[in-house]
Amino acid sequence: MKRAEVTVHGMVQGVFFRVETRDRARSLGLSGSVTNAPDGTVHAAFEGADERVDSMVDWCRRGPSGAQVDDIEVTWVEPEGEQGFAIR
């Protein structure tokens, strides 16, 4: 089990990035959250099985159709035992 904290840069707000992130994370059984930041980025945290977290991080490099991801920052931290996945 691991946890990734991700910041996604680019045209990522107003393109259903948070909704698709939540739906994908839930389908993979991951915990965490996703939120829009005032600077135009999207912040997300994914916690769960290693390969499933890796899959979400890889997806964030592309995002949903309509998004233009320029860059992502990933920080690996200790899992927090979070339950469920929410849009904040």
Secondary structure as UniProt FT lines:
FT   STRAND          2..11
FT   HELIX           17..27
FT   TURN            28..29
FT   STRAND          31..36
FT   TURN            38..39
FT   STRAND          42..48
FT   HELIX           50..60
FT   TURN            61..62
FT   TURN            65..66
FT   STRAND          68..77
FT   STRAND          85..87
//
